[in-house]
């Protein structure tokens, strides 16, 4: 819950950069990123299980469209 991280996430999303939100499972997420597909990780299971979970999440979100078209923000 560091405010500078929210600024950085907003900047990355606004620049249409590939962005992953990750938090430990059970964390309380702020309202403005709850609907954003993030990876809730946990320390249990094998390393290979955690790698597979990460790769599956990355494959699911890597080509997600931008939240806001950048062209409409710049005139």
mmCIF file of the N, C-alpha and C atoms, coordinates in Angstrom:
data_MODEL
# 
_entry.id   MODEL 
# 
loop_
_atom_site.group_PDB 
_atom_site.id 
_atom_site.type_symbol 
_atom_site.label_atom_id 
_atom_site.label_alt_id 
_atom_site.label_comp_id 
_atom_site.label_asym_id 
_atom_site.label_entity_id 
_atom_site.label_seq_id 
_atom_site.pdbx_PDB_ins_code 
_atom_site.Cartn_x 
_atom_site.Cartn_y 
_atom_site.Cartn_z 
_atom_site.occupancy 
_atom_site.B_iso_or_equiv 
_atom_site.pdbx_formal_charge 
_atom_site.auth_seq_id 
_atom_site.auth_comp_id 
_atom_site.auth_asym_id 
_atom_site.auth_atom_id 
_atom_site.pdbx_PDB_model_num 
ATOM 1   N N  . UNK A 1 1  ? 0.835   -1.184  0.000   1.00 0.00 ? 1  UNK A N  1 
ATOM 2   C CA . UNK A 1 1  ? 0.000   0.000   0.000   1.00 0.00 ? 1  UNK A CA 1 
ATOM 3   C C  . UNK A 1 1  ? 0.879   1.246   0.000   1.00 0.00 ? 1  UNK A C  1 
ATOM 4   N N  . UNK A 1 2  ? 1.736   1.335   -0.998  1.00 0.00 ? 2  UNK A N  1 
ATOM 5   C CA . UNK A 1 2  ? 2.611   2.509   -1.113  1.00 0.00 ? 2  UNK A CA 1 
ATOM 6   C C  . UNK A 1 2  ? 2.088   3.425   -2.214  1.00 0.00 ? 2  UNK A C  1 
ATOM 7   N N  . UNK A 1 3  ? 1.778   4.668   -1.879  1.00 0.00 ? 3  UNK A N  1 
ATOM 8   C CA . UNK A 1 3  ? 1.187   5.587   -2.869  1.00 0.00 ? 3  UNK A CA 1 
ATOM 9   C C  . UNK A 1 3  ? 2.020   5.739   -4.132  1.00 0.00 ? 3  UNK A C  1 
ATOM 10  N N  . UNK A 1 4  ? 3.345   5.728   -4.025  1.00 0.00 ? 4  UNK A N  1 
ATOM 11  C CA . UNK A 1 4  ? 4.157   5.891   -5.228  1.00 0.00 ? 4  UNK A CA 1 
ATOM 12  C C  . UNK A 1 4  ? 3.942   4.750   -6.217  1.00 0.00 ? 4  UNK A C  1 
ATOM 13  N N  . UNK A 1 5  ? 3.602   3.559   -5.716  1.00 0.00 ? 5  UNK A N  1 
ATOM 14  C CA . UNK A 1 5  ? 3.349   2.426   -6.611  1.00 0.00 ? 5  UNK A CA 1 
ATOM 15  C C  . UNK A 1 5  ? 2.098   2.670   -7.451  1.00 0.00 ? 5  UNK A C  1 
ATOM 16  N N  . UNK A 1 6  ? 1.081   3.300   -6.870  1.00 0.00 ? 6  UNK A N  1 
ATOM 17  C CA . UNK A 1 6  ? -0.128  3.591   -7.637  1.00 0.00 ? 6  UNK A CA 1 
ATOM 18  C C  . UNK A 1 6  ? 0.162   4.597   -8.741  1.00 0.00 ? 6  UNK A C  1 
ATOM 19  N N  . UNK A 1 7  ? 1.008   5.564   -8.453  1.00 0.00 ? 7  UNK A N  1 
ATOM 20  C CA . UNK A 1 7  ? 1.414   6.521   -9.474  1.00 0.00 ? 7  UNK A CA 1 
ATOM 21  C C  . UNK A 1 7  ? 2.149   5.806   -10.601 1.00 0.00 ? 7  UNK A C  1 
ATOM 22  N N  . UNK A 1 8  ? 3.048   4.911   -10.253 1.00 0.00 ? 8  UNK A N  1 
ATOM 23  C CA . UNK A 1 8  ? 3.812   4.170   -11.249 1.00 0.00 ? 8  UNK A CA 1 
ATOM 24  C C  . UNK A 1 8  ? 2.912   3.260   -12.092 1.00 0.00 ? 8  UNK A C  1 
ATOM 25  N N  . UNK A 1 9  ? 1.946   2.608   -11.459 1.00 0.00 ? 9  UNK A N  1 
ATOM 26  C CA . UNK A 1 9  ? 1.003   1.757   -12.192 1.00 0.00 ? 9  UNK A CA 1 
ATOM 27  C C  . UNK A 1 9  ? 0.185   2.605   -13.161 1.00 0.00 ? 9  UNK A C  1 
ATOM 28  N N  . UNK A 1 10 ? -0.302  3.750   -12.690 1.00 0.00 ? 10 UNK A N  1 
ATOM 29  C CA . UNK A 1 10 ? -1.070  4.632   -13.562 1.00 0.00 ? 10 UNK A CA 1 
ATOM 30  C C  . UNK A 1 10 ? -0.251  5.109   -14.745 1.00 0.00 ? 10 UNK A C  1 
ATOM 31  N N  . UNK A 1 11 ? 1.005   5.456   -14.509 1.00 0.00 ? 11 UNK A N  1 
ATOM 32  C CA . UNK A 1 11 ? 1.886   5.884   -15.589 1.00 0.00 ? 11 UNK A CA 1 
ATOM 33  C C  . UNK A 1 11 ? 2.081   4.760   -16.598 1.00 0.00 ? 11 UNK A C  1 
ATOM 34  N N  . UNK A 1 12 ? 2.382   3.566   -16.112 1.00 0.00 ? 12 UNK A N  1 
ATOM 35  C CA . UNK A 1 12 ? 2.611   2.427   -17.008 1.00 0.00 ? 12 UNK A CA 1 
ATOM 36  C C  . UNK A 1 12 ? 1.368   2.118   -17.833 1.00 0.00 ? 12 UNK A C  1 
ATOM 37  N N  . UNK A 1 13 ? 0.210   2.126   -17.195 1.00 0.00 ? 13 UNK A N  1 
ATOM 38  C CA . UNK A 1 13 ? -1.024  1.851   -17.927 1.00 0.00 ? 13 UNK A CA 1 
ATOM 39  C C  . UNK A 1 13 ? -1.307  2.955   -18.956 1.00 0.00 ? 13 UNK A C  1 
ATOM 40  N N  . UNK A 1 14 ? -1.058  4.199   -18.576 1.00 0.00 ? 14 UNK A N  1 
ATOM 41  C CA . UNK A 1 14 ? -1.272  5.309   -19.497 1.00 0.00 ? 14 UNK A CA 1 
ATOM 42  C C  . UNK A 1 14 ? -0.339  5.278   -20.687 1.00 0.00 ? 14 UNK A C  1 
ATOM 43  N N  . UNK A 1 15 ? 0.847   4.732   -20.502 1.00 0.00 ? 15 UNK A N  1 
ATOM 44  C CA . UNK A 1 15 ? 1.823   4.613   -21.591 1.00 0.00 ? 15 UNK A CA 1 
ATOM 45  C C  . UNK A 1 15 ? 1.654   3.306   -22.360 1.00 0.00 ? 15 UNK A C  1 
ATOM 46  N N  . UNK A 1 16 ? 0.629   2.533   -21.997 1.00 0.00 ? 16 UNK A N  1 
ATOM 47  C CA . UNK A 1 16 ? 0.329   1.253   -22.641 1.00 0.00 ? 16 UNK A CA 1 
ATOM 48  C C  . UNK A 1 16 ? 1.490   0.261   -22.510 1.00 0.00 ? 16 UNK A C  1 
ATOM 49  N N  . UNK A 1 17 ? 2.176   0.287   -21.369 1.00 0.00 ? 17 UNK A N  1 
ATOM 50  C CA . UNK A 1 17 ? 3.249   -0.662  -21.091 1.00 0.00 ? 17 UNK A CA 1 
ATOM 51  C C  . UNK A 1 17 ? 2.661   -1.928  -20.488 1.00 0.00 ? 17 UNK A C  1 
ATOM 52  N N  . UNK A 1 18 ? 3.250   -3.068  -20.801 1.00 0.00 ? 18 UNK A N  1 
ATOM 53  C CA . UNK A 1 18 ? 2.806   -4.312  -20.184 1.00 0.00 ? 18 UNK A CA 1 
ATOM 54  C C  . UNK A 1 18 ? 3.007   -4.196  -18.680 1.00 0.00 ? 18 UNK A C  1 
ATOM 55  N N  . UNK A 1 19 ? 1.942   -4.424  -17.939 1.00 0.00 ? 19 UNK A N  1 
ATOM 56  C CA . UNK A 1 19 ? 1.966   -4.206  -16.500 1.00 0.00 ? 19 UNK A CA 1 
ATOM 57  C C  . UNK A 1 19 ? 1.329   -5.380  -15.776 1.00 0.00 ? 19 UNK A C  1 
ATOM 58  N N  . UNK A 1 20 ? 2.009   -5.884  -14.767 1.00 0.00 ? 20 UNK A N  1 
ATOM 59  C CA . UNK A 1 20 ? 1.467   -6.941  -13.918 1.00 0.00 ? 20 UNK A CA 1 
ATOM 60  C C  . UNK A 1 20 ? 1.267   -6.396  -12.518 1.00 0.00 ? 20 UNK A C  1 
ATOM 61  N N  . UNK A 1 21 ? 0.083   -6.621  -11.984 1.00 0.00 ? 21 UNK A N  1 
ATOM 62  C CA . UNK A 1 21 ? -0.157  -6.309  -10.580 1.00 0.00 ? 21 UNK A CA 1 
ATOM 63  C C  . UNK A 1 21 ? -0.105  -7.618  -9.817  1.00 0.00 ? 21 UNK A C  1 
ATOM 64  N N  . UNK A 1 22 ? 0.693   -7.645  -8.777  1.00 0.00 ? 22 UNK A N  1 
ATOM 65  C CA . UNK A 1 22 ? 0.848   -8.863  -7.988  1.00 0.00 ? 22 UNK A CA 1 
ATOM 66  C C  . UNK A 1 22 ? 0.771   -8.516  -6.512  1.00 0.00 ? 22 UNK A C  1 
ATOM 67  N N  . UNK A 1 23 ? 0.145   -9.411  -5.751  1.00 0.00 ? 23 UNK A N  1 
ATOM 68  C CA . UNK A 1 23 ? 0.055   -9.230  -4.308  1.00 0.00 ? 23 UNK A CA 1 
ATOM 69  C C  . UNK A 1 23 ? -0.051  -10.605 -3.669  1.00 0.00 ? 23 UNK A C  1 
ATOM 70  N N  . UNK A 1 24 ? 0.358   -10.679 -2.432  1.00 0.00 ? 24 UNK A N  1 
ATOM 71  C CA . UNK A 1 24 ? 0.233   -11.935 -1.691  1.00 0.00 ? 24 UNK A CA 1 
ATOM 72  C C  . UNK A 1 24 ? -1.242  -12.268 -1.498  1.00 0.00 ? 24 UNK A C  1 
ATOM 73  N N  . UNK A 1 25 ? -1.584  -13.521 -1.690  1.00 0.00 ? 25 UNK A N  1 
ATOM 74  C CA . UNK A 1 25 ? -2.963  -13.968 -1.510  1.00 0.00 ? 25 UNK A CA 1 
ATOM 75  C C  . UNK A 1 25 ? -3.425  -13.595 -0.102  1.00 0.00 ? 25 UNK A C  1 
ATOM 76  N N  . UNK A 1 26 ? -4.625  -13.041 -0.016  1.00 0.00 ? 26 UNK A N  1 
ATOM 77  C CA . UNK A 1 26 ? -5.171  -12.598 1.262   1.00 0.00 ? 26 UNK A CA 1 
ATOM 78  C C  . UNK A 1 26 ? -4.957  -11.112 1.517   1.00 0.00 ? 26 UNK A C  1 
ATOM 79  N N  . UNK A 1 27 ? -4.166  -10.448 0.660   1.00 0.00 ? 27 UNK A N  1 
ATOM 80  C CA . UNK A 1 27 ? -3.951  -9.007  0.811   1.00 0.00 ? 27 UNK A CA 1 
ATOM 81  C C  . UNK A 1 27 ? -5.237  -8.252  0.518   1.00 0.00 ? 27 UNK A C  1 
ATOM 82  N N  . UNK A 1 28 ? -5.388  -7.141  1.166   1.00 0.00 ? 28 UNK A N  1 
ATOM 83  C CA . UNK A 1 28 ? -6.525  -6.265  0.910   1.00 0.00 ? 28 UNK A CA 1 
ATOM 84  C C  . UNK A 1 28 ? -6.121  -5.286  -0.184  1.00 0.00 ? 28 UNK A C  1 
ATOM 85  N N  . UNK A 1 29 ? -6.801  -5.370  -1.312  1.00 0.00 ? 29 UNK A N  1 
ATOM 86  C CA . UNK A 1 29 ? -6.474  -4.486  -2.434  1.00 0.00 ? 29 UNK A CA 1 
ATOM 87  C C  . UNK A 1 29 ? -7.333  -3.234  -2.387  1.00 0.00 ? 29 UNK A C  1 
ATOM 88  N N  . UNK A 1 30 ? -6.775  -2.082  -2.747  1.00 0.00 ? 30 UNK A N  1 
ATOM 89  C CA . UNK A 1 30 ? -7.567  -0.855  -2.774  1.00 0.00 ? 30 UNK A CA 1 
ATOM 90  C C  . UNK A 1 30 ? -8.629  -0.933  -3.870  1.00 0.00 ? 30 UNK A C  1 
ATOM 91  N N  . UNK A 1 31 ? -9.695  -0.192  -3.683  1.00 0.00 ? 31 UNK A N  1 
ATOM 92  C CA . UNK A 1 31 ? -10.843 -0.281  -4.585  1.00 0.00 ? 31 UNK A CA 1 
ATOM 93  C C  . UNK A 1 31 ? -10.494 -0.017  -6.042  1.00 0.00 ? 31 UNK A C  1 
ATOM 94  N N  . UNK A 1 32 ? -9.540  0.847   -6.310  1.00 0.00 ? 32 UNK A N  1 
ATOM 95  C CA . UNK A 1 32 ? -9.289  1.237   -7.690  1.00 0.00 ? 32 UNK A CA 1 
ATOM 96  C C  . UNK A 1 32 ? -8.487  0.214   -8.494  1.00 0.00 ? 32 UNK A C  1 
ATOM 97  N N  . UNK A 1 33 ? -7.981  -0.834  -7.887  1.00 0.00 ? 33 UNK A N  1 
ATOM 98  C CA . UNK A 1 33 ? -7.310  -1.893  -8.653  1.00 0.00 ? 33 UNK A CA 1 
ATOM 99  C C  . UNK A 1 33 ? -7.941  -3.269  -8.423  1.00 0.00 ? 33 UNK A C  1 
ATOM 100 N N  . UNK A 1 34 ? -9.025  -3.327  -7.676  1.00 0.00 ? 34 UNK A N  1 
ATOM 101 C CA . UNK A 1 34 ? -9.662  -4.615  -7.411  1.00 0.00 ? 34 UNK A CA 1 
ATOM 102 C C  . UNK A 1 34 ? -10.171 -5.274  -8.681  1.00 0.00 ? 34 UNK A C  1 
ATOM 103 N N  . UNK A 1 35 ? -10.636 -4.504  -9.644  1.00 0.00 ? 35 UNK A N  1 
ATOM 104 C CA . UNK A 1 35 ? -11.188 -5.083  -10.865 1.00 0.00 ? 35 UNK A CA 1 
ATOM 105 C C  . UNK A 1 35 ? -10.131 -5.351  -11.922 1.00 0.00 ? 35 UNK A C  1 
ATOM 106 N N  . UNK A 1 36 ? -8.912  -4.917  -11.687 1.00 0.00 ? 36 UNK A N  1 
ATOM 107 C CA . UNK A 1 36 ? -7.811  -5.135  -12.615 1.00 0.00 ? 36 UNK A CA 1 
ATOM 108 C C  . UNK A 1 36 ? -7.257  -6.536  -12.387 1.00 0.00 ? 36 UNK A C  1 
ATOM 109 N N  . UNK A 1 37 ? -7.131  -7.317  -13.440 1.00 0.00 ? 37 UNK A N  1 
ATOM 110 C CA . UNK A 1 37 ? -6.664  -8.700  -13.291 1.00 0.00 ? 37 UNK A CA 1 
ATOM 111 C C  . UNK A 1 37 ? -5.245  -8.724  -12.732 1.00 0.00 ? 37 UNK A C  1 
ATOM 112 N N  . UNK A 1 38 ? -5.109  -9.193  -11.520 1.00 0.00 ? 38 UNK A N  1 
ATOM 113 C CA . UNK A 1 38 ? -3.804  -9.286  -10.885 1.00 0.00 ? 38 UNK A CA 1 
ATOM 114 C C  . UNK A 1 38 ? -3.516  -10.716 -10.465 1.00 0.00 ? 38 UNK A C  1 
ATOM 115 N N  . UNK A 1 39 ? -2.286  -10.973 -10.150 1.00 0.00 ? 39 UNK A N  1 
ATOM 116 C CA . UNK A 1 39 ? -1.876  -12.292 -9.693  1.00 0.00 ? 39 UNK A CA 1 
ATOM 117 C C  . UNK A 1 39 ? -1.764  -12.271 -8.173  1.00 0.00 ? 39 UNK A C  1 
ATOM 118 N N  . UNK A 1 40 ? -2.561  -13.074 -7.521  1.00 0.00 ? 40 UNK A N  1 
ATOM 119 C CA . UNK A 1 40 ? -2.474  -13.218 -6.071  1.00 0.00 ? 40 UNK A CA 1 
ATOM 120 C C  . UNK A 1 40 ? -1.635  -14.464 -5.799  1.00 0.00 ? 40 UNK A C  1 
ATOM 121 N N  . UNK A 1 41 ? -0.403  -14.245 -5.352  1.00 0.00 ? 41 UNK A N  1 
ATOM 122 C CA . UNK A 1 41 ? 0.539   -15.346 -5.182  1.00 0.00 ? 41 UNK A CA 1 
ATOM 123 C C  . UNK A 1 41 ? 0.540   -15.841 -3.748  1.00 0.00 ? 41 UNK A C  1 
ATOM 124 N N  . UNK A 1 42 ? 1.034   -17.053 -3.600  1.00 0.00 ? 42 UNK A N  1 
ATOM 125 C CA . UNK A 1 42 ? 1.190   -17.633 -2.261  1.00 0.00 ? 42 UNK A CA 1 
ATOM 126 C C  . UNK A 1 42 ? 2.483   -18.431 -2.228  1.00 0.00 ? 42 UNK A C  1 
ATOM 127 N N  . UNK A 1 43 ? 2.967   -18.681 -1.036  1.00 0.00 ? 43 UNK A N  1 
ATOM 128 C CA . UNK A 1 43 ? 4.261   -19.345 -0.893  1.00 0.00 ? 43 UNK A CA 1 
ATOM 129 C C  . UNK A 1 43 ? 4.147   -20.861 -0.853  1.00 0.00 ? 43 UNK A C  1 
ATOM 130 N N  . UNK A 1 44 ? 2.933   -21.396 -0.780  1.00 0.00 ? 44 UNK A N  1 
ATOM 131 C CA . UNK A 1 44 ? 2.761   -22.844 -0.727  1.00 0.00 ? 44 UNK A CA 1 
ATOM 132 C C  . UNK A 1 44 ? 2.948   -23.491 -2.091  1.00 0.00 ? 44 UNK A C  1 
ATOM 133 N N  . UNK A 1 45 ? 3.028   -24.795 -2.111  1.00 0.00 ? 45 UNK A N  1 
ATOM 134 C CA . UNK A 1 45 ? 3.197   -25.533 -3.355  1.00 0.00 ? 45 UNK A CA 1 
ATOM 135 C C  . UNK A 1 45 ? 4.640   -25.579 -3.788  1.00 0.00 ? 45 UNK A C  1 
ATOM 136 N N  . UNK A 1 46 ? 4.853   -26.199 -4.916  1.00 0.00 ? 46 UNK A N  1 
ATOM 137 C CA . UNK A 1 46 ? 6.218   -26.329 -5.424  1.00 0.00 ? 46 UNK A CA 1 
ATOM 138 C C  . UNK A 1 46 ? 6.604   -25.097 -6.232  1.00 0.00 ? 46 UNK A C  1 
ATOM 139 N N  . UNK A 1 47 ? 7.888   -24.965 -6.437  1.00 0.00 ? 47 UNK A N  1 
ATOM 140 C CA . UNK A 1 47 ? 8.385   -23.860 -7.257  1.00 0.00 ? 47 UNK A CA 1 
ATOM 141 C C  . UNK A 1 47 ? 7.805   -23.975 -8.662  1.00 0.00 ? 47 UNK A C  1 
ATOM 142 N N  . UNK A 1 48 ? 7.745   -25.182 -9.176  1.00 0.00 ? 48 UNK A N  1 
ATOM 143 C CA . UNK A 1 48 ? 7.202   -25.376 -10.522 1.00 0.00 ? 48 UNK A CA 1 
ATOM 144 C C  . UNK A 1 48 ? 5.725   -24.977 -10.590 1.00 0.00 ? 48 UNK A C  1 
ATOM 145 N N  . UNK A 1 49 ? 4.953   -25.268 -9.549  1.00 0.00 ? 49 UNK A N  1 
ATOM 146 C CA . UNK A 1 49 ? 3.552   -24.839 -9.503  1.00 0.00 ? 49 UNK A CA 1 
ATOM 147 C C  . UNK A 1 49 ? 3.448   -23.317 -9.546  1.00 0.00 ? 49 UNK A C  1 
ATOM 148 N N  . UNK A 1 50 ? 4.297   -22.650 -8.788  1.00 0.00 ? 50 UNK A N  1 
ATOM 149 C CA . UNK A 1 50 ? 4.263   -21.187 -8.763  1.00 0.00 ? 50 UNK A CA 1 
ATOM 150 C C  . UNK A 1 50 ? 4.705   -20.613 -10.103 1.00 0.00 ? 50 UNK A C  1 
ATOM 151 N N  . UNK A 1 51 ? 5.690   -21.209 -10.734 1.00 0.00 ? 51 UNK A N  1 
ATOM 152 C CA . UNK A 1 51 ? 6.115   -20.757 -12.070 1.00 0.00 ? 51 UNK A CA 1 
ATOM 153 C C  . UNK A 1 51 ? 4.993   -20.931 -13.081 1.00 0.00 ? 51 UNK A C  1 
ATOM 154 N N  . UNK A 1 52 ? 4.331   -22.080 -13.040 1.00 0.00 ? 52 UNK A N  1 
ATOM 155 C CA . UNK A 1 52 ? 3.240   -22.343 -13.972 1.00 0.00 ? 52 UNK A CA 1 
ATOM 156 C C  . UNK A 1 52 ? 2.107   -21.322 -13.767 1.00 0.00 ? 52 UNK A C  1 
ATOM 157 N N  . UNK A 1 53 ? 1.768   -21.048 -12.522 1.00 0.00 ? 53 UNK A N  1 
ATOM 158 C CA . UNK A 1 53 ? 0.720   -20.073 -12.223 1.00 0.00 ? 53 UNK A CA 1 
ATOM 159 C C  . UNK A 1 53 ? 1.093   -18.702 -12.769 1.00 0.00 ? 53 UNK A C  1 
ATOM 160 N N  . UNK A 1 54 ? 2.354   -18.307 -12.570 1.00 0.00 ? 54 UNK A N  1 
ATOM 161 C CA . UNK A 1 54 ? 2.816   -17.018 -13.089 1.00 0.00 ? 54 UNK A CA 1 
ATOM 162 C C  . UNK A 1 54 ? 2.737   -16.982 -14.610 1.00 0.00 ? 54 UNK A C  1 
ATOM 163 N N  . UNK A 1 55 ? 3.235   -18.015 -15.270 1.00 0.00 ? 55 UNK A N  1 
ATOM 164 C CA . UNK A 1 55 ? 3.213   -18.053 -16.739 1.00 0.00 ? 55 UNK A CA 1 
ATOM 165 C C  . UNK A 1 55 ? 1.788   -18.019 -17.279 1.00 0.00 ? 55 UNK A C  1 
ATOM 166 N N  . UNK A 1 56 ? 0.884   -18.752 -16.650 1.00 0.00 ? 56 UNK A N  1 
ATOM 167 C CA . UNK A 1 56 ? -0.513  -18.751 -17.087 1.00 0.00 ? 56 UNK A CA 1 
ATOM 168 C C  . UNK A 1 56 ? -1.118  -17.354 -16.954 1.00 0.00 ? 56 UNK A C  1 
ATOM 169 N N  . UNK A 1 57 ? -0.822  -16.693 -15.852 1.00 0.00 ? 57 UNK A N  1 
ATOM 170 C CA . UNK A 1 57 ? -1.334  -15.333 -15.661 1.00 0.00 ? 57 UNK A CA 1 
ATOM 171 C C  . UNK A 1 57 ? -0.753  -14.396 -16.717 1.00 0.00 ? 57 UNK A C  1 
ATOM 172 N N  . UNK A 1 58 ? 0.539   -14.474 -16.940 1.00 0.00 ? 58 UNK A N  1 
ATOM 173 C CA . UNK A 1 58 ? 1.184   -13.611 -17.931 1.00 0.00 ? 58 UNK A CA 1 
ATOM 174 C C  . UNK A 1 58 ? 0.590   -13.833 -19.318 1.00 0.00 ? 58 UNK A C  1 
ATOM 175 N N  . UNK A 1 59 ? 0.395   -15.077 -19.706 1.00 0.00 ? 59 UNK A N  1 
ATOM 176 C CA . UNK A 1 59 ? -0.194  -15.371 -21.012 1.00 0.00 ? 59 UNK A CA 1 
ATOM 177 C C  . UNK A 1 59 ? -1.605  -14.801 -21.121 1.00 0.00 ? 59 UNK A C  1 
ATOM 178 N N  . UNK A 1 60 ? -2.340  -14.815 -20.031 1.00 0.00 ? 60 UNK A N  1 
ATOM 179 C CA . UNK A 1 60 ? -3.722  -14.323 -20.037 1.00 0.00 ? 60 UNK A CA 1 
ATOM 180 C C  . UNK A 1 60 ? -3.800  -12.804 -20.153 1.00 0.00 ? 60 UNK A C  1 
ATOM 181 N N  . UNK A 1 61 ? -2.799  -12.087 -19.653 1.00 0.00 ? 61 UNK A N  1 
ATOM 182 C CA . UNK A 1 61 ? -2.906  -10.620 -19.606 1.00 0.00 ? 61 UNK A CA 1 
ATOM 183 C C  . UNK A 1 61 ? -1.927  -9.877  -20.505 1.00 0.00 ? 61 UNK A C  1 
ATOM 184 N N  . UNK A 1 62 ? -0.962  -10.550 -21.103 1.00 0.00 ? 62 UNK A N  1 
ATOM 185 C CA . UNK A 1 62 ? 0.089   -9.821  -21.820 1.00 0.00 ? 62 UNK A CA 1 
ATOM 186 C C  . UNK A 1 62 ? -0.423  -9.033  -23.022 1.00 0.00 ? 62 UNK A C  1 
ATOM 187 N N  . UNK A 1 63 ? -1.502  -9.456  -23.622 1.00 0.00 ? 63 UNK A N  1 
ATOM 188 C CA . UNK A 1 63 ? -2.036  -8.746  -24.785 1.00 0.00 ? 63 UNK A CA 1 
ATOM 189 C C  . UNK A 1 63 ? -3.342  -8.029  -24.482 1.00 0.00 ? 63 UNK A C  1 
ATOM 190 N N  . UNK A 1 64 ? -3.560  -7.734  -23.221 1.00 0.00 ? 64 UNK A N  1 
ATOM 191 C CA . UNK A 1 64 ? -4.800  -7.037  -22.863 1.00 0.00 ? 64 UNK A CA 1 
ATOM 192 C C  . UNK A 1 64 ? -4.779  -5.637  -23.479 1.00 0.00 ? 64 UNK A C  1 
ATOM 193 N N  . UNK A 1 65 ? -5.926  -5.197  -23.965 1.00 0.00 ? 65 UNK A N  1 
ATOM 194 C CA . UNK A 1 65 ? -5.977  -3.857  -24.569 1.00 0.00 ? 65 UNK A CA 1 
ATOM 195 C C  . UNK A 1 65 ? -5.816  -2.771  -23.513 1.00 0.00 ? 65 UNK A C  1 
ATOM 196 N N  . UNK A 1 66 ? -5.393  -1.587  -23.928 1.00 0.00 ? 66 UNK A N  1 
ATOM 197 C CA . UNK A 1 66 ? -5.251  -0.484  -22.976 1.00 0.00 ? 66 UNK A CA 1 
ATOM 198 C C  . UNK A 1 66 ? -6.589  -0.127  -22.349 1.00 0.00 ? 66 UNK A C  1 
ATOM 199 N N  . UNK A 1 67 ? -6.538  0.369   -21.127 1.00 0.00 ? 67 UNK A N  1 
ATOM 200 C CA . UNK A 1 67 ? -7.761  0.787   -20.448 1.00 0.00 ? 67 UNK A CA 1 
ATOM 201 C C  . UNK A 1 67 ? -8.337  2.066   -21.055 1.00 0.00 ? 67 UNK A C  1 
ATOM 202 N N  . UNK A 1 68 ? -7.448  2.940   -21.528 1.00 0.00 ? 68 UNK A N  1 
ATOM 203 C CA . UNK A 1 68 ? -7.852  4.214   -22.134 1.00 0.00 ? 68 UNK A CA 1 
ATOM 204 C C  . UNK A 1 68 ? -7.003  4.414   -23.376 1.00 0.00 ? 68 UNK A C  1 
ATOM 205 N N  . UNK A 1 69 ? -7.644  4.802   -24.460 1.00 0.00 ? 69 UNK A N  1 
ATOM 206 C CA . UNK A 1 69 ? -6.886  5.073   -25.692 1.00 0.00 ? 69 UNK A CA 1 
ATOM 207 C C  . UNK A 1 69 ? -6.025  6.317   -25.482 1.00 0.00 ? 69 UNK A C  1 
ATOM 208 N N  . UNK A 1 70 ? -4.718  6.193   -25.673 1.00 0.00 ? 70 UNK A N  1 
ATOM 209 C CA . UNK A 1 70 ? -3.801  7.298   -25.422 1.00 0.00 ? 70 UNK A CA 1 
ATOM 210 C C  . UNK A 1 70 ? -4.032  8.454   -26.396 1.00 0.00 ? 70 UNK A C  1 
ATOM 211 N N  . UNK A 1 71 ? -4.472  8.176   -27.606 1.00 0.00 ? 71 UNK A N  1 
ATOM 212 C CA . UNK A 1 71 ? -4.665  9.236   -28.600 1.00 0.00 ? 71 UNK A CA 1 
ATOM 213 C C  . UNK A 1 71 ? -5.680  10.270  -28.116 1.00 0.00 ? 71 UNK A C  1 
ATOM 214 N N  . UNK A 1 72 ? -6.723  9.819   -27.433 1.00 0.00 ? 72 UNK A N  1 
ATOM 215 C CA . UNK A 1 72 ? -7.753  10.753  -27.002 1.00 0.00 ? 72 UNK A CA 1 
ATOM 216 C C  . UNK A 1 72 ? -7.296  11.656  -25.850 1.00 0.00 ? 72 UNK A C  1 
ATOM 217 N N  . UNK A 1 73 ? -6.188  11.314  -25.206 1.00 0.00 ? 73 UNK A N  1 
ATOM 218 C CA . UNK A 1 73 ? -5.697  12.105  -24.071 1.00 0.00 ? 73 UNK A CA 1 
ATOM 219 C C  . UNK A 1 73 ? -4.759  13.220  -24.497 1.00 0.00 ? 73 UNK A C  1 
ATOM 220 N N  . UNK A 1 74 ? -4.197  13.102  -25.695 1.00 0.00 ? 74 UNK A N  1 
ATOM 221 C CA . UNK A 1 74 ? -3.204  14.077  -26.160 1.00 0.00 ? 74 UNK A CA 1 
ATOM 222 C C  . UNK A 1 74 ? -3.764  14.792  -27.373 1.00 0.00 ? 74 UNK A C  1 
ATOM 223 N N  . UNK A 1 75 ? -3.713  16.110  -27.325 1.00 0.00 ? 75 UNK A N  1 
ATOM 224 C CA . UNK A 1 75 ? -4.206  16.861  -28.492 1.00 0.00 ? 75 UNK A CA 1 
ATOM 225 C C  . UNK A 1 75 ? -3.138  17.783  -29.020 1.00 0.00 ? 75 UNK A C  1 
# 
